[in-house]
Amino acid sequence: MIFTVPAIENLATQRAQQLRGLLPTALAFGVLEPQSGCEPLRNLDNDEVLGPSSKHYTLYVPHASGEPLNPASCLAELRTLWPERLDRYKATEADFISGYNEFLQGLVKERLELVGQWLQANTARFGEHSEVQGLMRAFKEHGEDMKGSTLLCGSRCSSCGLLCLEMRRHEGEHDCKTTHRCVHPCERLMDHEDVDMDGPPSCGLP
């Protein structure tokens, strides 16, 4: 089928507007319709599947479909995905926060690459149309906001010497998300009654 220039212009405008409406949901979940079975991202022209068919993790993006997302809740869920979080006391706090942020930013990068591929597949035939360029600018702006919402604070905890795992520029006190008690073996064995255990007792001090 041969389209005239006005027809191509109309198709480009309609496609860009359609994708712009779906963009927040695609960025947040990596799928469409996450509340009703999850529809994978597809090439709208040939129905080629471009992404996963299930939601693996949720990133905070305003105006995604379903219940409004909470940035702190999204970050809390993402933090649980890093296996090395359990090895916090085996590294310096600076290295721990750096590794955590690298992992979280990697999740954002993975999602942006997926959604970028989806946008490219569905707009390539329209070239540099103004509506398509506007869509790509919106995609870039969302991406910067997503990176910012997954960066950890890294300031000193209000209750101990560890570093805060809340998001950057959060409200309230800094929180390292631990018990704020020392987990290392105690060096003052004379202060403990249970020194006959297999190993030295944990310090337990703030």
N, C-alpha and C positions, 0 to 999 in steps of 0.2 A: 504494500500500500504506500502510495506517495502522498506525503503531507505538504501542504502549502506552508509558506513562512508564517502567516498568522496562526495556522493550526499548530505548528511546532511551538510558537510562542505560548499559545494557550495550554498546550500539554506540559510545557516546561513549568509554567506558573502553577498549574494544578498539582504536578508532581512535587515541586518544591514545598508547596503549602501542606500537602499530605505528609511529607517526610518531616517537616518542621513540627507538626502536631504529634507525630510518633516519637520524635527525637528524645524527649526527656525520659520516656519509658524505656526505650532501647538502651540509653546510657545507664540508667539506674539498674536494670535487671539483665541486660544482654538478650532479652527476649521481649516479645509483645504479649499482651494479655496474660501477665504473670498470675493473676488471681483465678484464671479459669482454664488451667491446663497448659499454659505456656505455648505461644506460637513462635517458632524460630524466625529470625530475621531472614528475609528472602529477597531475591531479585524479583521485583514486581512485574517484569516483562516476560520472564521465562519460568518463574516459580522455583528457581534454584535456591536450595537452602544454603545460607551463608554462615550460620552460627549454630550454637548448641540448641537442643530442644527442651532444655530444662534450666532453671535458674540456679546458678552456682553461688553467687554472692550478690549483695545489694549495695550499691553506692548511692550516696545522698545526691539527689538531683531534684530540685523543686519542680512541682507540677507533673511528676510522673503519675501514671494511672493508679487508681486504688486509693487506699488511705494515705494521707500526707506522711511523708517520710520525716523522721527526726534525725538530724545529723549526728547527735551523740549516740543514739541507738545504732545507727548504721556503722559508726566507727567501732563501737563495742563489739559488734558481730564480726567485723573484719579483723579485729585484734585477736580473736580466738583462732583464726585460720593459720597463724604463724607458729609452726611447731617449736621453733627455738625460743619462744617466749618462756618456756619452762626451764631454760638454761640461763636465766637472767643473772644468777649469782656466779656464773662461771666466766663472766666478762666484765669489763669496766662498764659503768653506766653510759658513758659516751658511745662506746662501741655497740652496746645493746640498743640504744635509741637510734643510732645510725642504721643498724641492721633492720630494725623494725620499720623505720621509714622507707628504707629501700624495698622491703617486701610490700608494704602498702602501696607505694608508688608504682610498683610492678603490676599490681592488680588494676590500678587505674590505666596504666599504659596498655595492658592487655584488652581492657574494655574499649578504650579509644580506638585501638587498631581494628577491632571487630566492627564497631559502628562506623568507622571511617571507610572500611571496605564496603559496608552495606550502602552507605551514602554514595560512594563512587560508582558502584554497580548500577544504582538507580538514577543517576544523573549524568553519566558519561555522554550519552547521546545528545544532551542539550547544550554541551559546550559551556561557554562563559556567560550564560544567561544571567541577568541581574538577580532574579529570584534565587537561582542556584547559588550565586555568590553570597547572597544574604544568608542562605541556609548554612553555608560553610563557615561564615563568620559566627553564626550562632553556635555551631558545633565547637569551634575553637574557644569561644567564651565559656561554654559549659565545661570544656576540658580543663581550663585554668581553674575554674571554681571547684571542680572535682579534686584536682590535685591539692588545692588548699584545704579542703575539708577532710583530707586523709593524712595531713601532716600532724605528727604528735607535738605536743607543747614543748617538752624537754626542760621545763624550769624545775627548780628544786621543789620537792613535795612539801606541803605545809606541815606534815607530821613527822617527816624523817629526812634522811639525806639522799634518798633515791629521786629519780626524775619523773616528772608528771607525764602520764599517758593520755591525758585528755587532749582534745584537738586544739590546735593553735588558736589563740585569741578567744579561749573559752571564758565563760563566766564562772564565778565562784572560786573556791580554793583549789590549789594545785594538788593532784592526787596521783600517787604512784601505782595505785590499784593493788597494793599488798597489805599485809597485816601491820606493816611498819615495825616489825620486830626482826632483830638480827637472826639470820638462819645459820650463820657460821658456827663451827665448834667453839665452845667457850674456852678461853685461855685461863680462866680462874676456877679451876676444879674445886678448890677448897670452899667455894661458895655454893656447891651443889651437894646434896645428900645422895644422889643416885649415880655416883662415880663408878660403881661396879658394873655398869652396863657394858655392852660389847664395844661401844665407841664413846668418845667424849660427848657430853650433852650439848645441845644447841644453846647458844648464848641467850636468846630470847629478849634481850634488852631492846628498847626503842632505838 
